[in-house]
Amino acid sequence: MVVPAQHQHPHPDPGPCVLYIRCGPVDRATYAGLAELVAQFTPLVETVPPDAILADVRAAVRYFDRLPEQLALMIGTRATALYDVRLTIGAAGNRTVAAMAAGGNSRPGRVRAVDTDPEAVADFLRPQPVDVLYGIGEAAARTLTRRGLFTVGQVAVTPLPVLQGILGTDTGRTVWERANGIDPHPVTAEAPTKSLTADRLFNADTVGTDAVRRSVLELADALGRQLRGSGQTASALALTIGLTGGSSLGRARTLPAPTGHTAALADAALDLYEGLTLRDTRVRAVALRAENLAPASTRPDHHPPASPRARSVMPATLTDRTRR
């Protein structure tokens, strides 16, 4: 859960709100974790295996009072701190242009935004080689280059019937639309995730164990509120500590029983944290993930109090909540 900024003055024009996020070569667990990270900003997240994620941040622009490019930078910063992954992100008005902004010779860690103004889109697309046009197959690209159409701009000005004669009715129309920056396909939210993540990124290296422990417990509180608000319980918990230099430490455990209660989550999170024995380790980020989610039982459940050791480092507002 990412805490929003004050947003009394939402942006009237949200701008290039579709993000195409290239993760690079990562394992399945990291890829899933990155998708969950993006889902903290918007529910409109669509995975594009094996190494990309699509997100529509239109609502997030208003909620966080940030431009799409700023949200992309926030996502990228968290990905580096938590997973040691440098994302390459394209921002545009649709998935085709966003994917092309994230592709090509874009450097890892870069955010490239293409304004939604039609002329800006055309200026960006025209010089691109036809074989990098999003969604075009290698066979179609070879066919076009044999006909002397080497750039996206050349394809864009080719009459639609001519392209359909070269590539077929459906493929010809798709290629023509994308060459002209037209892509009506929305980002489609996928099935609800089987996990929830809350994270905190420190402004500077943090060494004090009390500060890190307090953050772990505050994240447990945030997860508890998310679980109860969505009518779910978790049966496992995982903690990741992002360290200075890009490496990370992590532990996970199965909970004694499925729960959405802050007290139970806080005790388990503290167990995970204390098992890492960080001492003087420099910390840049903390993430806590509730896993194996399931609908909460309708049977009234006892809300256990927080343990004394958890209460000793919890903020007053958090301990008050856990006693209820």
C-alpha positions as CSV (number, residue, x, y, z in Angstrom):
1,M,0.0,0.0,0.0
2,V,1.5,3.3,-1.1
3,V,0.5,6.4,0.9
4,P,-0.9,9.1,-1.5
5,A,0.1,12.7,-1.5
6,Q,-2.4,15.4,-0.8
7,H,-4.5,15.7,-3.9
8,Q,-6.7,18.8,-3.6
9,H,-5.9,19.9,-7.2
10,P,-6.2,16.9,-9.6
11,H,-4.6,17.3,-13.0
12,P,-7.4,18.2,-15.5
13,D,-5.5,16.4,-18.3
14,P,-4.1,13.1,-17.0
15,G,-1.7,12.8,-20.0
16,P,0.0,9.5,-21.1
17,C,-1.6,7.2,-18.6
18,V,-0.8,3.8,-20.0
19,L,2.5,2.4,-18.7
20,Y,4.4,-0.4,-20.5
21,I,6.9,-1.7,-18.0
22,R,9.8,-3.9,-19.2
23,C,11.2,-5.9,-16.3
24,G,14.1,-7.6,-18.1
25,P,15.1,-11.2,-17.4
26,V,13.7,-12.0,-14.0
27,D,12.5,-15.2,-12.3
28,R,8.8,-16.0,-11.8
29,A,8.7,-15.0,-8.2
30,T,10.3,-11.6,-8.9
31,Y,8.0,-11.1,-11.9
32,A,4.9,-11.8,-9.7
33,G,6.3,-9.5,-7.0
34,L,6.8,-6.7,-9.6
35,A,3.2,-7.1,-10.8
36,E,1.9,-6.8,-7.2
37,L,4.1,-3.7,-6.7
38,V,2.4,-2.1,-9.7
39,A,-1.0,-3.1,-8.4
40,Q,-0.4,-1.0,-5.3
41,F,-0.8,2.0,-7.6
42,T,-3.7,0.8,-9.8
43,P,-6.0,-2.2,-10.1
44,L,-5.7,-2.0,-13.9
45,V,-2.7,-4.2,-14.3
46,E,-2.1,-6.8,-17.0
47,T,0.9,-9.0,-17.2
48,V,2.5,-9.5,-20.6
49,P,4.7,-12.6,-20.2
50,P,7.6,-13.2,-20.0
51,D,8.9,-9.8,-19.0
52,A,6.5,-7.0,-19.3
53,I,3.6,-5.4,-17.3
54,L,0.9,-3.1,-18.6
55,A,-0.8,-0.6,-16.2
56,D,-3.5,2.1,-16.7
57,V,-2.8,4.8,-14.1
58,R,-5.5,7.2,-15.0
59,A,-7.2,7.0,-11.6
60,A,-3.9,6.9,-9.8
61,V,-2.9,10.3,-11.4
62,R,-5.9,11.9,-9.6
63,Y,-5.5,9.9,-6.4
64,F,-1.8,10.5,-5.9
65,D,-1.8,13.9,-7.5
66,R,1.2,12.9,-9.6
67,L,1.9,12.9,-13.4
68,P,2.0,9.5,-15.1
69,E,5.8,9.9,-15.5
70,Q,6.2,10.6,-11.8
71,L,4.2,7.5,-10.9
72,A,6.4,5.5,-13.3
73,L,9.5,6.8,-11.5
74,M,8.0,5.8,-8.1
75,I,7.3,2.3,-9.4
76,G,10.8,2.1,-10.8
77,T,12.4,3.3,-7.6
78,R,10.6,0.7,-5.5
79,A,11.4,-2.1,-7.9
80,T,15.1,-1.2,-7.6
81,A,15.0,-0.9,-3.8
82,L,13.0,-4.1,-3.2
83,Y,14.0,-6.4,-6.0
84,D,17.3,-5.0,-7.4
85,V,15.6,-4.7,-10.8
86,R,15.9,-1.6,-13.1
87,L,12.7,-1.2,-15.0
88,T,12.3,0.4,-18.4
89,I,9.0,2.2,-18.7
90,G,7.2,3.7,-21.6
91,A,4.2,6.1,-20.9
92,A,1.7,7.0,-23.6
93,G,-2.0,7.1,-24.4
94,N,-2.3,3.5,-25.4
95,R,-0.4,0.2,-25.2
96,T,1.1,0.3,-28.7
97,V,2.8,3.7,-28.2
98,A,3.8,2.9,-24.6
99,A,5.4,-0.4,-25.6
100,M,7.4,1.3,-28.3
101,A,8.5,4.0,-25.9
102,A,9.8,1.3,-23.6
103,G,11.5,-0.6,-26.3
104,G,14.2,0.0,-28.9
105,N,17.3,1.4,-27.4
106,S,15.8,2.5,-24.1
107,R,18.2,2.1,-21.3
108,P,17.3,0.1,-18.1
109,G,16.0,2.5,-15.5
110,R,14.7,5.0,-18.0
111,V,11.1,6.4,-18.2
112,R,10.2,7.7,-21.6
113,A,6.8,9.5,-22.1
114,V,5.1,10.3,-25.4
115,D,2.5,13.0,-25.1
116,T,-1.0,12.1,-26.2
117,D,-1.2,15.0,-28.7
118,P,-1.6,13.3,-32.2
119,E,1.2,15.2,-33.7
120,A,3.6,14.2,-30.9
121,V,2.6,10.6,-31.4
122,A,3.2,10.9,-35.1
123,D,6.6,12.5,-34.6
124,F,7.6,9.7,-32.3
125,L,6.4,6.8,-34.6
126,R,7.4,8.1,-38.0
127,P,11.1,7.3,-37.9
128,Q,10.8,4.0,-36.2
129,P,11.8,0.9,-38.2
130,V,8.8,-1.1,-39.2
131,D,10.0,-4.3,-37.5
132,V,9.7,-2.6,-34.0
133,L,6.0,-1.8,-34.5
134,Y,4.2,-3.3,-31.5
135,G,2.4,-6.5,-32.3
136,I,3.7,-6.9,-35.9
137,G,5.1,-10.4,-36.6
138,E,8.4,-11.1,-38.2
139,A,6.8,-12.4,-41.4
140,A,4.6,-9.3,-41.8
141,A,7.6,-7.0,-41.2
142,R,9.6,-8.9,-43.9
143,T,6.7,-8.6,-46.3
144,L,6.5,-4.9,-45.8
145,T,10.2,-4.3,-46.2
146,R,10.2,-6.3,-49.4
147,R,7.6,-3.8,-50.7
148,G,9.8,-0.9,-49.8
149,L,8.1,0.1,-46.5
150,F,11.0,0.4,-44.1
151,T,9.6,2.8,-41.5
152,V,6.4,3.1,-39.5
153,G,5.9,6.5,-41.1
154,Q,5.9,4.9,-44.6
155,V,3.3,2.4,-43.4
156,A,1.2,5.1,-41.8
157,V,0.7,7.0,-45.1
158,T,0.1,3.9,-47.2
159,P,-3.6,3.6,-48.1
160,L,-5.4,1.1,-45.9
161,P,-6.7,-1.0,-48.9
162,V,-3.1,-1.3,-50.2
163,L,-1.9,-2.6,-46.9
164,Q,-4.8,-5.0,-46.7
165,G,-3.9,-6.3,-50.1
166,I,-0.4,-7.0,-48.9
167,L,-1.1,-8.4,-45.5
168,G,-4.7,-9.5,-45.6
169,T,-7.8,-7.7,-44.3
170,D,-7.4,-8.1,-40.5
171,T,-3.6,-7.9,-40.3
172,G,-3.5,-5.0,-42.7
173,R,-6.0,-3.0,-40.7
174,T,-4.2,-3.7,-37.4
175,V,-0.8,-2.7,-38.8
176,W,-2.2,0.5,-40.3
177,E,-4.0,1.5,-37.1
178,R,-0.9,0.9,-35.0
179,A,1.4,2.7,-37.4
180,N,-1.0,5.7,-37.0
181,G,-0.9,5.4,-33.2
182,I,-4.4,3.9,-32.9
183,D,-4.9,1.1,-30.4
184,P,-8.4,0.9,-28.8
185,H,-7.6,-2.1,-26.6
186,P,-7.8,-1.2,-22.9
187,V,-5.6,-2.5,-20.1
188,T,-7.6,-5.4,-18.7
189,A,-7.5,-6.1,-15.0
190,E,-6.7,-9.7,-14.4
191,A,-8.1,-12.0,-11.7
192,P,-7.7,-10.8,-8.2
193,T,-4.2,-11.4,-6.8
194,K,-3.7,-14.2,-4.3
195,S,-1.5,-11.8,-2.3
196,L,-1.3,-8.3,-1.0
197,T,1.8,-6.2,-0.5
198,A,2.6,-3.1,1.6
199,D,5.9,-1.4,1.3
200,R,7.9,1.5,2.6
201,L,10.9,3.2,0.9
202,F,13.1,5.2,3.1
203,N,14.4,8.6,2.0
204,A,17.9,7.6,3.1
205,D,19.8,4.7,4.4
206,T,18.3,3.6,7.7
207,V,20.4,1.8,10.3
208,G,18.4,2.2,13.5
209,T,16.6,-1.1,14.2
210,D,13.7,0.6,16.0
211,A,12.8,2.6,12.9
212,V,12.9,-0.5,10.7
213,R,10.9,-2.6,13.3
214,R,8.3,0.2,13.6
215,S,8.0,0.2,9.8
216,V,7.5,-3.5,9.7
217,L,4.6,-3.3,12.2
218,E,3.0,-0.3,10.5
219,L,3.0,-2.4,7.3
220,A,1.4,-5.2,9.2
221,D,-1.3,-2.7,10.2
222,A,-1.8,-1.6,6.6
223,L,-2.1,-5.2,5.4
224,G,-4.6,-6.0,8.2
225,R,-6.8,-3.0,7.1
226,Q,-6.6,-4.1,3.4
227,L,-7.5,-7.6,4.2
228,R,-10.5,-6.7,6.4
229,G,-11.6,-4.1,4.0
230,S,-11.7,-6.7,1.2
231,G,-13.2,-9.4,3.3
232,Q,-10.1,-11.7,3.0
233,T,-7.7,-13.6,5.2
234,A,-4.1,-14.6,4.7
235,S,-2.5,-17.8,5.7
236,A,1.2,-16.9,5.1
237,L,3.4,-13.8,5.4
238,A,6.6,-12.8,3.7
239,L,9.0,-10.0,4.6
240,T,11.6,-8.5,2.2
241,I,14.3,-6.0,3.4
242,G,15.9,-4.0,0.6
243,L,19.5,-3.2,1.5
244,T,21.8,-0.4,0.3
245,G,23.6,-1.6,-2.8
246,G,20.6,-3.4,-4.3
247,S,20.7,-6.7,-2.5
248,S,17.8,-7.9,-0.3
249,L,17.0,-10.3,2.6
250,G,13.8,-12.1,3.0
251,R,11.9,-14.6,5.1
252,A,8.5,-16.2,4.9
253,R,6.3,-18.3,7.2
254,T,2.9,-20.0,7.3
255,L,0.5,-18.5,9.9
256,P,-1.0,-20.7,12.6
257,A,-4.4,-19.9,11.1
258,P,-5.8,-17.8,8.3
259,T,-6.3,-14.2,9.6
260,G,-6.9,-10.6,8.7
261,H,-6.3,-9.3,12.2
262,T,-3.5,-6.8,12.7
263,A,-2.4,-8.3,16.0
264,A,-1.7,-11.7,14.5
265,L,0.0,-10.2,11.5
266,A,2.1,-7.9,13.6
267,D,3.4,-10.8,15.8
268,A,4.2,-12.9,12.7
269,A,5.9,-9.9,11.0
270,L,8.0,-9.2,14.1
271,D,9.1,-12.9,14.2
272,L,10.2,-12.7,10.6
273,Y,12.1,-9.4,11.2
274,E,13.9,-10.7,14.3
275,G,15.0,-13.8,12.5
276,L,17.0,-11.7,10.0
277,T,19.3,-10.2,12.7
278,L,20.1,-7.1,10.7
279,R,22.0,-5.2,13.5
280,D,24.0,-2.4,11.7
281,T,22.8,-3.3,8.2
282,R,21.9,-0.3,6.1
283,V,18.2,-0.6,4.9
284,R,16.6,1.2,2.0
285,A,13.2,-0.4,1.8
286,V,10.8,-2.8,3.6
287,A,8.0,-4.9,2.0
288,L,5.5,-7.1,3.8
289,R,3.4,-9.5,1.7
290,A,0.3,-11.4,2.8
291,E,0.0,-14.6,0.8
292,N,-2.5,-17.4,0.1
293,L,-5.5,-15.1,0.4
294,A,-9.0,-16.5,0.8
295,P,-12.5,-15.1,1.6
296,A,-12.9,-14.5,5.3
297,S,-15.2,-16.8,7.3
298,T,-18.6,-15.3,8.2
299,R,-18.3,-16.8,11.6
300,P,-17.3,-14.2,14.3
301,D,-13.7,-14.6,15.1
302,H,-11.7,-13.7,18.2
303,H,-9.4,-10.7,17.7
304,P,-6.2,-11.5,19.6
305,P,-4.4,-8.8,21.4
306,A,-0.9,-7.7,20.3
307,S,1.9,-9.4,22.2
308,P,3.9,-7.3,24.7
309,R,6.9,-7.2,22.4
310,A,4.9,-6.0,19.5
311,R,3.2,-3.3,21.7
312,S,6.6,-2.1,22.8
313,V,7.4,-0.7,19.4
314,M,4.0,-0.1,17.9
315,P,2.7,3.5,17.6
316,A,0.0,4.4,20.1
317,T,-2.7,4.5,17.3
318,L,-1.7,1.0,16.2
319,T,-1.8,-0.5,19.6
320,D,-5.2,1.1,20.3
321,R,-6.5,-0.5,17.1
322,T,-5.2,-4.0,18.0
323,R,-6.8,-4.0,21.4
324,R,-10.3,-3.6,19.9
